[in-house]
Amino acid sequence: MALAAARSGPEVRFEPDEKPGLPVTIGLALQYCLLTVGPIVLTVAIVVRAAGESELFLSWAACAALLVSGIATMVQARRVGHLGAGYILLMGTSGAFIAVSVTALVQGGPALLATLVAVSAVFQFALASRLSLLRRIITPTVAGTVIMLIAVTVMPLILDLIAQVPEGVAPAAGPVTAAVTLGVTMVIVLRASGAMRLWGPVIGIVAGSVVAGFFGVFSWDAVAAAPWFGLPLEGWPGFDFSFGPVFWALLPAFVFVTLVGAIETIGDAVAVQRVSWRKERATDFRGVQGAVMADGLGNLLSGLLATVPNTTYSSSVAIVEITGVAARRVGVAIGVGFCALALLPKLVAVILSVPDAIIGTYLIVLISILFVLGMRIVVADAMNYRKAAIVGVSFWVGYGFQSGGLFIDQMSPFFAEMLGNGMTSGGLTALALSAFVELAGPRRKRLVTTLDVDALPGIRVFIDNCAARAGWGGDMLQRVHLASEEALVSLMGDDGDADGPVRRLRLGVRLERGAAELEFLAAAGGGNLEDRMALAADQSVEIEAQHDFSLRLLRHLAGSVRHQKYHDTDILTVRVEAPGG
């Protein structure tokens, strides 16, 4: 087990529970807002203008998107009840919804868009509440692949952004400002430490902006024309409650894209946990559930305010990796900043005045780091030839659709637009292949019992029956018996003998050649066993608690142990290899 090892990469300066000073908090919040407000507003503008809607509605939709992003980002950081990941996860307008949102606006107007977004958000809440049921399909392999495909999807847009130079400006303006921004940023990222690393992205953008100023790239006309304060309430369109044929025709597409966005959020929630602590921890799937719930809240608010739906911005994971700051209070400050920007159009205009080449260049750094994070998630998920095939095929299918080389010309415009997004087509391929592996694999034998020591005799009989079918030898049978006993004791934890209602346990056994996979499923309990196993491995030989002793034995007996904690369920999966296998 490698969970106790210090995490690789830059040092984490502030973990989620720690509180940086006010200057650091405000400075980083401004930096995050600077890098994110552009995509939030521009995505809304693309949708509204492509559909031919009014500038009044655009003003409302852009301000509403910033408000929703701010509220959802604060919820992600603070975790209100079951809502939120408890980490810095920026929320913003989802590019995956561009095609379906334009279609809704063209066919039914802003009121229909509002209704479709609000209704499809209910699906996301249902998905989050039952995420444990999809654990074998939406796996870290799928989530990591989707994160890698984000780079495939976004990078062409970023490169186009860098190449854009205003008319009348010297052709060298784009490459020179991009080179300065990239050079300064990478020098700081690779060599700086301490406070300098925290301000590295801002320094890179400022350096590029100074160079852009010499070329006359900046334009202050939009800043001068923007009001200081305001919220265009008259642009809110209300709802369309007619639920006509157009609504029912578009609802499946909105639900489908919502699923794709949820998979991206799952990947982001897993990734941000890996970069937010000084020592690696097992993934807390309660935080993953909370992230999807908060994503659903953002979509619901987007529907109520009639704007394009929300999603997590994967670049926030890369920024945490670069700055080493994962403090929740920074996430709250970012959310407050988004809400303030929604009410201050002139400040939004100032941020948007930063040349595209500069923003695009820094996004290259973020997306590149994000791609590597996706690779790390995939590799850490006990890589084998099946998972390697899923990742490889899904990635290149996504790339093929994104580049236009796979069947795009033979599809209807709607599906061409939808599957032309590499994250969507590649993510669906990974989902389908994972589902096939699960359905085509050996069937699990199941036993329902209680989570206490009285269940051990029944479990032994159940395993004996499985062994008789599989033809296990005596050594293998003994190893599985010991592993199941120690897993049961470990899952019971400290309060296994406490008075109170007995927790139900479902034991599933999947037989494979030379191995057995035991899955213990029970109502949620205490801390994560993977973290406790790693801690037990670092402790001295003297052990006081019985369950710590069981954890050490389990660590010795099992080829792999994975503990997934959800709000309603504990799932402990133990793989036992045949002796000498």
FIKELO-358243 format. One record per residue (C-alpha): z, y, x; residue number from 1; chain. Coordinates in Angstrom, 2 decimals, padded with zeros to 5 digits. Example, Ala and Ser with C-alpha at 12.3 -4.5 7.8 and 13.67 -1.06 7.14 Angstrom:
// residues 2
[r [007.80,-004.50,012.30],1,A]
[r [007.14,-001.06,013.67],2,A]
// end
This chain:
// residues 581
[r [000.00,000.00,000.00],1,A]
[r [-000.92,003.44,001.33],2,A]
[r [000.81,005.58,-001.26],3,A]
[r [003.63,006.64,001.02],4,A]
[r [001.33,007.97,003.67],5,A]
[r [000.83,011.67,004.00],6,A]
[r [-002.33,012.76,002.28],7,A]
[r [-005.33,013.54,004.44],8,A]
[r [-007.00,016.91,004.48],9,A]
[r [-005.46,020.39,004.60],10,A]
[r [-001.70,020.76,004.23],11,A]
[r [-000.35,021.35,000.74],12,A]
[r [001.59,024.60,001.02],13,A]
[r [002.90,024.72,-002.54],14,A]
[r [003.26,021.62,-004.70],15,A]
[r [003.09,021.90,-008.51],16,A]
[r [006.87,022.30,-008.92],17,A]
[r [007.22,024.92,-006.18],18,A]
[r [007.00,028.68,-006.73],19,A]
[r [005.03,030.87,-004.32],20,A]
[r [005.84,034.55,-004.07],21,A]
[r [004.41,037.10,-006.45],22,A]
[r [001.79,038.49,-004.01],23,A]
[r [000.42,034.99,-003.31],24,A]
[r [000.45,034.12,-007.03],25,A]
[r [-001.39,037.27,-008.08],26,A]
[r [-003.82,037.15,-005.16],27,A]
[r [-004.81,033.55,-005.80],28,A]
[r [-005.07,034.15,-009.55],29,A]
[r [-007.48,037.03,-008.91],30,A]
[r [-009.47,034.83,-006.53],31,A]
[r [-009.78,032.03,-009.09],32,A]
[r [-010.77,034.51,-011.80],33,A]
[r [-013.36,036.09,-009.50],34,A]
[r [-015.02,032.75,-008.87],35,A]
[r [-014.91,031.52,-012.47],36,A]
[r [-015.50,034.45,-014.81],37,A]
[r [-019.21,034.49,-013.98],38,A]
[r [-019.97,030.92,-015.13],39,A]
[r [-017.82,031.38,-018.24],40,A]
[r [-019.66,034.49,-019.40],41,A]
[r [-023.15,033.59,-018.15],42,A]
[r [-023.17,030.19,-019.87],43,A]
[r [-022.40,031.91,-023.18],44,A]
[r [-025.14,034.44,-022.52],45,A]
[r [-027.68,031.68,-021.81],46,A]
[r [-026.87,029.93,-025.11],47,A]
[r [-026.84,033.05,-027.29],48,A]
[r [-029.98,034.61,-025.84],49,A]
[r [-031.91,031.33,-025.83],50,A]
[r [-031.17,031.04,-029.55],51,A]
[r [-032.24,034.65,-030.22],52,A]
[r [-028.85,035.76,-031.60],53,A]
[r [-027.66,039.38,-031.61],54,A]
[r [-025.99,041.23,-028.74],55,A]
[r [-023.03,041.88,-031.06],56,A]
[r [-022.40,038.15,-031.40],57,A]
[r [-022.91,037.74,-027.63],58,A]
[r [-020.20,040.33,-026.95],59,A]
[r [-017.82,038.52,-029.29],60,A]
[r [-018.69,035.02,-027.98],61,A]
[r [-018.20,036.08,-024.33],62,A]
[r [-014.81,037.69,-025.00],63,A]
[r [-013.75,034.71,-027.13],64,A]
[r [-014.75,032.29,-024.34],65,A]
[r [-012.54,034.17,-021.87],66,A]
[r [-009.61,034.15,-024.31],67,A]
[r [-009.96,030.43,-024.96],68,A]
[r [-010.31,029.73,-021.23],69,A]
[r [-007.14,031.68,-020.52],70,A]
[r [-005.05,029.96,-023.18],71,A]
[r [-006.32,026.47,-022.27],72,A]
[r [-005.77,027.08,-018.53],73,A]
[r [-002.16,028.10,-019.17],74,A]
[r [-001.61,025.00,-021.30],75,A]
[r [-003.11,022.78,-018.59],76,A]
[r [-000.69,024.21,-016.02],77,A]
[r [002.51,024.24,-018.09],78,A]
[r [002.03,021.06,-020.22],79,A]
[r [003.24,022.00,-023.69],80,A]
[r [004.48,018.74,-025.21],81,A]
[r [001.67,016.21,-024.74],82,A]
[r [-000.85,019.00,-024.18],83,A]
[r [-001.82,019.79,-020.60],84,A]
[r [-002.10,018.01,-017.25],85,A]
[r [000.71,019.89,-015.52],86,A]
[r [-001.67,020.94,-012.73],87,A]
[r [-004.05,023.78,-011.92],88,A]
[r [-007.15,022.92,-013.93],89,A]
[r [-009.33,025.88,-014.78],90,A]
[r [-010.91,025.79,-018.22],91,A]
[r [-014.24,027.45,-018.92],92,A]
[r [-017.46,027.29,-020.89],93,A]
[r [-019.12,023.88,-020.72],94,A]
[r [-022.71,023.73,-019.50],95,A]
[r [-023.09,020.26,-021.05],96,A]
[r [-023.04,021.90,-024.51],97,A]
[r [-025.91,024.31,-023.83],98,A]
[r [-028.63,022.18,-025.47],99,A]
[r [-026.71,021.20,-028.61],100,A]
[r [-025.24,024.70,-029.01],101,A]
[r [-028.66,026.34,-028.87],102,A]
[r [-029.94,023.85,-031.46],103,A]
[r [-027.00,024.58,-033.77],104,A]
[r [-027.52,028.34,-033.50],105,A]
[r [-031.24,028.05,-034.17],106,A]
[r [-030.85,025.74,-037.17],107,A]
[r [-027.70,027.13,-038.77],108,A]
[r [-026.46,030.20,-036.94],109,A]
[r [-023.06,030.97,-035.38],110,A]
[r [-021.11,029.77,-038.45],111,A]
[r [-022.59,026.27,-038.15],112,A]
[r [-021.85,026.23,-034.41],113,A]
[r [-018.22,027.13,-035.12],114,A]
[r [-017.82,024.32,-037.65],115,A]
[r [-019.49,021.68,-035.44],116,A]
[r [-017.38,022.56,-032.40],117,A]
[r [-014.12,022.53,-034.38],118,A]
[r [-014.87,019.18,-036.04],119,A]
[r [-016.00,017.47,-032.81],120,A]
[r [-012.73,018.58,-031.16],121,A]
[r [-010.87,016.20,-033.48],122,A]
[r [-012.72,013.32,-031.79],123,A]
[r [-011.37,014.44,-028.42],124,A]
[r [-007.78,014.46,-029.68],125,A]
[r [-008.28,010.91,-031.00],126,A]
[r [-009.80,009.84,-027.67],127,A]
[r [-006.87,011.24,-025.68],128,A]
[r [-004.24,009.63,-027.91],129,A]
[r [-005.83,006.18,-027.43],130,A]
[r [-006.96,006.57,-023.83],131,A]
[r [-005.10,003.41,-022.79],132,A]
[r [-007.44,001.33,-024.98],133,A]
[r [-010.43,002.53,-022.92],134,A]
[r [-008.81,001.97,-019.52],135,A]
[r [-011.19,-000.87,-018.54],136,A]
[r [-014.28,001.19,-019.35],137,A]
[r [-013.31,004.75,-018.36],138,A]
[r [-012.08,003.67,-014.93],139,A]
[r [-011.53,005.62,-011.69],140,A]
[r [-014.91,004.23,-010.62],141,A]
[r [-016.58,005.88,-013.63],142,A]
[r [-014.58,009.11,-013.23],143,A]
[r [-015.33,009.35,-009.50],144,A]
[r [-019.03,008.73,-010.13],145,A]
[r [-019.13,011.51,-012.73],146,A]
[r [-017.46,013.90,-010.25],147,A]
[r [-020.07,013.03,-007.61],148,A]
[r [-022.81,013.62,-010.17],149,A]
[r [-021.44,017.11,-010.86],150,A]
[r [-022.80,018.07,-007.45],151,A]
[r [-026.20,016.59,-008.35],152,A]
[r [-026.23,018.54,-011.61],153,A]
[r [-024.95,021.87,-010.36],154,A]
[r [-026.41,022.14,-006.87],155,A]
[r [-030.01,022.97,-007.97],156,A]
[r [-028.64,025.81,-010.11],157,A]
[r [-026.58,027.07,-007.18],158,A]
[r [-029.56,027.01,-004.83],159,A]
[r [-031.61,028.96,-007.38],160,A]
[r [-028.74,031.43,-007.63],161,A]
[r [-028.76,031.99,-003.87],162,A]
[r [-032.53,032.53,-003.83],163,A]
[r [-032.37,035.31,-006.44],164,A]
[r [-032.87,038.74,-004.88],165,A]
[r [-033.28,041.93,-006.98],166,A]
[r [-036.67,043.57,-007.01],167,A]
[r [-037.18,046.28,-004.42],168,A]
[r [-034.68,044.74,-002.00],169,A]
[r [-035.68,043.47,001.45],170,A]
[r [-036.51,039.73,001.41],171,A]
[r [-033.96,039.14,004.18],172,A]
[r [-031.11,040.31,001.91],173,A]
[r [-030.61,036.89,000.29],174,A]
[r [-030.54,034.66,003.37],175,A]
[r [-028.55,037.13,005.49],176,A]
[r [-025.79,037.71,002.91],177,A]
[r [-025.66,033.96,002.18],178,A]
[r [-025.42,033.11,005.88],179,A]
[r [-022.60,035.63,006.47],180,A]
[r [-020.67,034.44,003.43],181,A]
[r [-021.04,030.79,004.39],182,A]
[r [-020.27,031.38,008.07],183,A]
[r [-017.10,033.41,007.50],184,A]
[r [-015.86,031.04,004.78],185,A]
[r [-016.42,027.89,006.86],186,A]
[r [-014.79,029.35,009.98],187,A]
[r [-011.66,030.12,007.95],188,A]
[r [-011.71,026.77,006.11],189,A]
[r [-012.13,024.78,009.32],190,A]
[r [-009.91,026.74,011.71],191,A]
[r [-007.46,028.96,009.87],192,A]
[r [-003.96,028.01,008.76],193,A]
[r [-001.10,029.58,006.88],194,A]
[r [-001.70,032.72,004.84],195,A]
[r [-005.16,033.25,006.32],196,A]
[r [-006.42,030.02,004.73],197,A]
[r [-005.15,031.20,001.33],198,A]
[r [-007.34,034.29,001.50],199,A]
[r [-010.30,032.60,003.17],200,A]
[r [-012.58,032.49,000.10],201,A]
[r [-011.94,036.15,-000.72],202,A]
[r [-012.56,037.16,002.90],203,A]
[r [-015.87,035.29,002.89],204,A]
[r [-016.97,036.97,-000.34],205,A]
[r [-015.90,040.41,000.91],206,A]
[r [-017.78,039.90,004.19],207,A]
[r [-020.91,038.90,002.30],208,A]
[r [-020.51,041.85,-000.06],209,A]
[r [-020.27,044.30,002.85],210,A]
[r [-023.56,042.97,004.22],211,A]
[r [-025.10,043.09,000.74],212,A]
[r [-024.06,046.74,000.50],213,A]
[r [-026.19,047.59,003.53],214,A]
[r [-029.20,046.04,001.81],215,A]
[r [-028.54,047.99,-001.39],216,A]
[r [-028.12,044.82,-003.49],217,A]
[r [-025.24,046.15,-005.59],218,A]
[r [-025.98,047.79,-008.94],219,A]
[r [-023.22,049.78,-010.67],220,A]
[r [-025.13,050.66,-013.84],221,A]
[r [-023.57,047.86,-015.90],222,A]
[r [-020.09,048.81,-014.65],223,A]
[r [-020.56,052.45,-015.66],224,A]
[r [-021.81,051.50,-019.13],225,A]
[r [-019.01,049.01,-019.92],226,A]
[r [-015.97,050.27,-021.93],227,A]
[r [-012.53,050.06,-020.41],228,A]
[r [-010.85,048.24,-023.26],229,A]
[r [-012.00,046.47,-026.41],230,A]
[r [-012.55,043.31,-028.42],231,A]
[r [-015.62,043.22,-030.71],232,A]
[r [-013.96,041.59,-033.74],233,A]
[r [-016.88,042.47,-035.98],234,A]
[r [-018.96,039.83,-034.16],235,A]
[r [-016.93,036.86,-035.48],236,A]
[r [-019.21,034.97,-037.93],237,A]
[r [-016.74,032.77,-039.83],238,A]
[r [-017.46,029.13,-040.76],239,A]
[r [-020.11,027.14,-042.57],240,A]
[r [-018.33,024.76,-044.98],241,A]
[r [-021.47,023.59,-046.77],242,A]
[r [-021.63,020.41,-044.63],243,A]
[r [-025.33,020.07,-045.33],244,A]
[r [-027.93,017.77,-043.74],245,A]
[r [-028.16,019.89,-040.58],246,A]
[r [-024.41,019.54,-039.97],247,A]
[r [-024.48,015.73,-040.28],248,A]
[r [-027.63,015.51,-038.15],249,A]
[r [-026.06,017.48,-035.29],250,A]
[r [-022.49,016.14,-035.46],251,A]
[r [-023.25,012.86,-033.56],252,A]
[r [-024.83,014.87,-030.73],253,A]
[r [-021.76,017.13,-030.49],254,A]
[r [-019.44,014.09,-030.47],255,A]
[r [-021.57,012.47,-027.77],256,A]
[r [-021.46,015.54,-025.51],257,A]
[r [-017.71,015.83,-026.20],258,A]
[r [-017.31,012.30,-024.83],259,A]
[r [-019.23,013.25,-021.67],260,A]
[r [-017.01,016.30,-021.24],261,A]
[r [-013.90,014.15,-021.70],262,A]
[r [-015.05,011.81,-018.92],263,A]
[r [-015.49,014.80,-016.62],264,A]
[r [-012.00,016.01,-017.56],265,A]
[r [-010.55,012.57,-016.80],266,A]
[r [-012.17,012.65,-013.37],267,A]
[r [-010.90,016.17,-012.70],268,A]
[r [-007.37,015.24,-013.82],269,A]
[r [-007.33,012.25,-011.48],270,A]
[r [-008.78,014.28,-008.60],271,A]
[r [-006.38,017.23,-008.91],272,A]
[r [-003.39,014.90,-008.71],273,A]
[r [-004.71,013.52,-005.43],274,A]
[r [-004.88,016.96,-003.78],275,A]
[r [-001.72,018.56,-005.22],276,A]
[r [001.03,016.64,-003.39],277,A]
[r [001.98,016.34,000.27],278,A]
[r [002.38,012.57,-000.09],279,A]
[r [-000.02,010.58,-002.22],280,A]
[r [001.25,009.40,-005.59],281,A]
[r [-000.06,006.93,-008.10],282,A]
[r [-002.13,008.60,-010.81],283,A]
[r [000.02,009.70,-013.75],284,A]
[r [-002.16,008.87,-016.73],285,A]
[r [000.16,010.85,-018.99],286,A]
[r [-001.16,013.89,-017.14],287,A]
[r [-004.71,012.61,-017.61],288,A]
[r [-004.06,012.21,-021.34],289,A]
[r [-002.60,015.70,-021.43],290,A]
[r [-005.66,017.13,-019.67],291,A]
[r [-007.99,015.61,-022.29],292,A]
[r [-005.68,016.87,-025.06],293,A]
[r [-005.77,020.41,-023.62],294,A]
[r [-009.55,020.11,-023.33],295,A]
[r [-009.59,019.24,-027.04],296,A]
[r [-007.39,022.26,-027.74],297,A]
[r [-009.89,024.45,-025.89],298,A]
[r [-012.74,023.03,-027.97],299,A]
[r [-010.79,023.53,-031.20],300,A]
[r [-010.06,027.16,-030.30],301,A]
[r [-013.71,027.62,-029.32],302,A]
[r [-014.70,026.42,-032.77],303,A]
[r [-012.19,028.66,-034.53],304,A]
[r [-013.47,031.65,-032.54],305,A]
[r [-017.15,030.62,-032.79],306,A]
[r [-018.06,030.31,-029.12],307,A]
[r [-019.45,027.64,-026.79],308,A]
[r [-016.96,024.76,-026.15],309,A]
[r [-014.61,024.51,-023.18],310,A]
[r [-014.20,021.98,-020.41],311,A]
[r [-012.32,021.69,-017.12],312,A]
[r [-014.02,023.30,-014.13],313,A]
[r [-014.17,020.79,-011.30],314,A]
[r [-014.36,023.59,-008.74],315,A]
[r [-010.65,024.22,-009.33],316,A]
[r [-009.91,020.88,-007.63],317,A]
[r [-011.86,021.95,-004.57],318,A]
[r [-010.08,025.31,-004.45],319,A]
[r [-006.68,023.57,-004.53],320,A]
[r [-007.90,021.40,-001.66],321,A]
[r [-009.02,024.44,000.36],322,A]
[r [-006.05,026.74,-000.28],323,A]
[r [-003.32,024.10,-000.38],324,A]
[r [-001.72,025.83,-003.38],325,A]
[r [-001.09,023.65,-006.45],326,A]
[r [001.82,025.60,-007.98],327,A]
[r [001.83,025.65,-011.78],328,A]
[r [002.79,029.30,-011.89],329,A]
[r [-000.54,030.12,-010.23],330,A]
[r [-002.31,028.27,-013.05],331,A]
[r [-000.40,030.30,-015.62],332,A]
[r [-001.31,033.52,-013.79],333,A]
[r [-004.97,032.51,-013.82],334,A]
[r [-004.80,032.00,-017.59],335,A]
[r [-003.22,035.40,-018.03],336,A]
[r [-005.99,036.87,-015.89],337,A]
[r [-008.69,035.36,-018.10],338,A]
[r [-007.04,036.77,-021.23],339,A]
[r [-006.74,040.19,-019.61],340,A]
[r [-010.39,040.14,-018.57],341,A]
[r [-011.39,039.38,-022.16],342,A]
[r [-009.84,042.73,-023.14],343,A]
[r [-011.18,044.69,-020.14],344,A]
[r [-014.99,044.66,-020.20],345,A]
[r [-015.29,047.06,-017.28],346,A]
[r [-013.42,044.70,-014.96],347,A]
[r [-015.68,041.86,-016.07],348,A]
[r [-018.66,044.04,-015.21],349,A]
[r [-017.21,044.70,-011.72],350,A]
[r [-016.80,040.99,-011.05],351,A]
[r [-020.26,040.20,-012.32],352,A]
[r [-021.69,042.86,-010.01],353,A]
[r [-021.02,040.61,-006.99],354,A]
[r [-024.51,039.43,-005.92],355,A]
[r [-025.60,035.97,-007.03],356,A]
[r [-026.34,034.89,-003.46],357,A]
[r [-022.70,035.42,-002.45],358,A]
[r [-021.17,033.57,-005.39],359,A]
[r [-023.70,030.76,-005.02],360,A]
[r [-023.00,030.34,-001.32],361,A]
[r [-019.30,029.90,-001.81],362,A]
[r [-019.93,027.50,-004.69],363,A]
[r [-021.81,025.31,-002.20],364,A]
[r [-018.56,024.90,-000.26],365,A]
[r [-016.60,024.04,-003.40],366,A]
[r [-019.13,021.57,-004.78],367,A]
[r [-019.54,019.86,-001.41],368,A]
[r [-015.79,019.28,-001.18],369,A]
[r [-015.79,018.09,-004.78],370,A]
[r [-018.48,015.50,-003.98],371,A]
[r [-016.31,014.05,-001.22],372,A]
[r [-013.30,013.96,-003.56],373,A]
[r [-015.34,011.90,-006.00],374,A]
[r [-016.19,009.48,-003.17],375,A]
[r [-012.51,009.18,-002.28],376,A]
[r [-011.59,008.31,-005.87],377,A]
[r [-014.31,005.65,-006.01],378,A]
[r [-013.35,004.07,-002.68],379,A]
[r [-009.63,004.06,-003.53],380,A]
[r [-010.30,001.99,-006.69],381,A]
[r [-010.31,-001.38,-004.86],382,A]
[r [-014.04,-001.26,-004.15],383,A]
[r [-015.97,-004.53,-004.49],384,A]
[r [-019.66,-005.41,-004.85],385,A]
[r [-019.59,-004.95,-008.66],386,A]
[r [-018.10,-001.47,-008.44],387,A]
[r [-020.44,-000.60,-005.59],388,A]
[r [-023.40,-001.58,-007.79],389,A]
[r [-022.08,000.52,-010.69],390,A]
[r [-021.60,003.59,-008.49],391,A]
[r [-024.92,003.26,-006.66],392,A]
[r [-027.10,002.61,-009.70],393,A]
[r [-025.36,005.23,-011.87],394,A]
[r [-025.59,007.89,-009.18],395,A]
[r [-029.32,007.42,-008.59],396,A]
[r [-030.09,007.16,-012.30],397,A]
[r [-028.33,010.50,-012.74],398,A]
[r [-030.25,011.96,-009.82],399,A]
[r [-033.53,010.59,-011.18],400,A]
[r [-033.06,012.20,-014.59],401,A]
[r [-031.76,015.45,-013.08],402,A]
[r [-034.81,015.73,-010.81],403,A]
[r [-037.18,014.98,-013.69],404,A]
[r [-038.49,011.80,-012.10],405,A]
[r [-037.36,009.33,-014.80],406,A]
[r [-039.10,009.28,-018.18],407,A]
[r [-038.35,012.92,-019.04],408,A]
[r [-041.96,013.60,-020.01],409,A]
[r [-041.98,010.66,-022.45],410,A]
[r [-038.86,011.79,-024.36],411,A]
[r [-038.40,014.13,-027.28],412,A]
[r [-037.30,017.63,-026.24],413,A]
[r [-033.76,017.06,-027.54],414,A]
[r [-033.13,013.86,-025.55],415,A]
[r [-035.01,015.21,-022.55],416,A]
[r [-032.67,018.19,-022.46],417,A]
[r [-029.59,016.03,-022.96],418,A]
[r [-030.38,013.21,-020.52],419,A]
[r [-031.97,015.64,-018.08],420,A]
[r [-028.38,016.53,-017.17],421,A]
[r [-027.56,014.13,-014.32],422,A]
[r [-023.88,014.03,-015.17],423,A]
[r [-024.67,012.91,-018.72],424,A]
[r [-027.29,010.25,-017.89],425,A]
[r [-025.45,008.92,-014.84],426,A]
[r [-022.09,008.97,-016.60],427,A]
[r [-023.47,007.02,-019.56],428,A]
[r [-024.99,004.50,-017.15],429,A]
[r [-021.62,004.03,-015.43],430,A]
[r [-019.92,003.61,-018.83],431,A]
[r [-022.48,001.04,-020.00],432,A]
[r [-022.28,-000.99,-016.78],433,A]
[r [-018.46,-000.95,-016.78],434,A]
[r [-018.45,-002.10,-020.40],435,A]
[r [-020.87,-004.93,-019.51],436,A]
[r [-018.67,-006.11,-016.62],437,A]
[r [-015.65,-006.15,-018.92],438,A]
[r [-017.41,-007.95,-021.78],439,A]
[r [-019.20,-010.46,-019.55],440,A]
[r [-016.11,-011.36,-017.51],441,A]
[r [-013.76,-014.30,-018.16],442,A]
[r [-011.76,-014.05,-021.39],443,A]
[r [-008.08,-013.19,-021.12],444,A]
[r [-005.43,-015.58,-022.44],445,A]
[r [-002.70,-013.59,-024.20],446,A]
[r [000.97,-014.03,-024.99],447,A]
[r [003.08,-011.65,-027.09],448,A]
[r [006.81,-011.73,-026.35],449,A]
[r [009.74,-009.43,-025.54],450,A]
[r [010.38,-007.39,-022.39],451,A]
[r [013.64,-009.04,-021.30],452,A]
[r [014.81,-011.96,-019.18],453,A]
[r [014.92,-014.24,-022.22],454,A]
[r [011.11,-014.17,-022.24],455,A]
[r [010.84,-015.91,-018.83],456,A]
[r [010.84,-019.54,-020.12],457,A]
[r [008.04,-018.76,-022.59],458,A]
[r [006.06,-016.96,-019.89],459,A]
[r [006.42,-019.96,-017.55],460,A]
[r [005.09,-022.33,-020.22],461,A]
[r [002.20,-019.95,-020.95],462,A]
[r [001.27,-019.75,-017.24],463,A]
[r [001.53,-023.55,-016.90],464,A]
[r [-001.03,-023.90,-019.69],465,A]
[r [-003.33,-021.40,-017.97],466,A]
[r [-002.93,-023.28,-014.67],467,A]
[r [-003.85,-026.58,-016.32],468,A]
[r [-007.12,-025.08,-017.58],469,A]
[r [-007.92,-023.47,-014.23],470,A]
[r [-006.92,-026.45,-012.07],471,A]
[r [-004.58,-024.44,-009.85],472,A]
[r [-002.80,-026.21,-007.03],473,A]
[r [000.96,-026.23,-006.73],474,A]
[r [001.08,-023.35,-004.23],475,A]
[r [-001.05,-021.09,-006.43],476,A]
[r [000.98,-021.92,-009.53],477,A]
[r [004.23,-021.20,-007.72],478,A]
[r [002.89,-017.86,-006.43],479,A]
[r [001.78,-016.80,-009.95],480,A]
[r [005.17,-017.82,-011.41],481,A]
[r [007.03,-015.75,-008.81],482,A]
[r [004.72,-012.76,-009.23],483,A]
[r [005.10,-012.81,-013.02],484,A]
[r [008.89,-013.00,-012.79],485,A]
[r [009.15,-010.12,-010.33],486,A]
[r [006.65,-008.06,-012.34],487,A]
[r [008.74,-008.58,-015.49],488,A]
[r [011.97,-007.56,-013.76],489,A]
[r [010.27,-004.55,-012.14],490,A]
[r [008.79,-003.39,-015.43],491,A]
[r [012.19,-003.66,-017.12],492,A]
[r [013.54,-001.19,-014.53],493,A]
[r [017.09,000.02,-014.36],494,A]
[r [017.80,-000.20,-018.08],495,A]
[r [016.57,-003.72,-018.71],496,A]
[r [020.13,-004.79,-019.68],497,A]
[r [020.95,-001.65,-021.68],498,A]
[r [021.74,-001.81,-025.36],499,A]
[r [019.03,-000.70,-027.75],500,A]
[r [015.80,-001.97,-029.26],501,A]
[r [013.98,-004.59,-027.20],502,A]
[r [010.55,-003.49,-026.02],503,A]
[r [007.59,-005.69,-026.92],504,A]
[r [005.46,-007.16,-024.15],505,A]
[r [001.90,-008.46,-024.21],506,A]
[r [000.94,-010.58,-021.22],507,A]
[r [-002.74,-011.21,-020.55],508,A]
[r [-004.04,-013.59,-017.89],509,A]
[r [-007.63,-013.53,-016.65],510,A]
[r [-008.66,-016.48,-014.50],511,A]
[r [-011.11,-015.90,-011.67],512,A]
[r [-012.31,-018.05,-008.82],513,A]
[r [-009.45,-018.20,-006.34],514,A]
[r [-007.41,-015.52,-008.12],515,A]
[r [-005.53,-014.63,-011.30],516,A]
[r [-005.11,-011.19,-012.87],517,A]
[r [-001.90,-010.67,-014.85],518,A]
[r [-001.70,-007.69,-017.20],519,A]
[r [001.69,-006.67,-018.61],520,A]
[r [001.43,-004.20,-021.48],521,A]
[r [004.61,-002.70,-022.97],522,A]
[r [005.93,000.47,-024.55],523,A]
[r [006.28,003.33,-022.06],524,A]
[r [009.35,003.29,-019.81],525,A]
[r [010.54,004.91,-016.57],526,A]
[r [008.86,005.94,-013.31],527,A]
[r [005.66,004.64,-011.78],528,A]
[r [006.10,001.28,-010.04],529,A]
[r [003.39,001.95,-007.46],530,A]
[r [005.34,004.94,-006.16],531,A]
[r [008.57,002.94,-006.18],532,A]
[r [006.91,000.09,-004.30],533,A]
[r [005.70,002.50,-001.64],534,A]
[r [009.19,004.00,-001.41],535,A]
[r [010.76,000.55,-001.13],536,A]
[r [008.42,-000.26,001.75],537,A]
[r [009.78,002.73,003.70],538,A]
[r [013.47,001.99,003.03],539,A]
[r [015.83,-000.03,005.19],540,A]
[r [016.41,-003.75,004.61],541,A]
[r [019.66,-003.19,002.70],542,A]
[r [018.78,-003.05,-001.00],543,A]
[r [021.25,-002.37,-003.75],544,A]
[r [019.20,-002.45,-006.97],545,A]
[r [017.78,-005.77,-008.16],546,A]
[r [014.53,-004.23,-009.34],547,A]
[r [013.92,-002.71,-005.88],548,A]
[r [014.22,-006.20,-004.43],549,A]
[r [011.74,-007.42,-007.07],550,A]
[r [009.33,-004.65,-006.10],551,A]
[r [009.36,-005.80,-002.47],552,A]
[r [008.76,-009.40,-003.45],553,A]
[r [005.98,-008.35,-005.79],554,A]
[r [004.40,-006.30,-003.04],555,A]
[r [004.45,-009.39,-000.82],556,A]
[r [003.12,-011.81,-003.45],557,A]
[r [000.36,-009.74,-005.06],558,A]
[r [-003.01,-008.86,-003.62],559,A]
[r [-002.94,-005.60,-005.59],560,A]
[r [-000.62,-003.88,-008.06],561,A]
[r [-001.67,-001.08,-010.39],562,A]
[r [000.67,000.67,-012.80],563,A]
[r [-000.86,002.96,-015.43],564,A]
[r [001.60,005.07,-017.41],565,A]
[r [000.48,006.63,-020.67],566,A]
[r [002.57,008.49,-023.22],567,A]
[r [002.84,005.41,-025.42],568,A]
[r [002.13,002.49,-023.09],569,A]
[r [003.00,001.01,-019.69],570,A]
[r [000.29,-001.22,-018.20],571,A]
[r [001.11,-003.18,-015.04],572,A]
[r [-001.82,-005.13,-013.58],573,A]
[r [-001.05,-007.66,-010.83],574,A]
[r [-003.75,-009.60,-008.97],575,A]
[r [-002.60,-012.80,-007.26],576,A]
[r [-004.87,-014.43,-004.69],577,A]
[r [-004.83,-018.16,-004.00],578,A]
[r [-003.02,-019.02,-000.72],579,A]
[r [-005.58,-018.96,002.05],580,A]
[r [-008.24,-017.64,-000.38],581,A]
// end
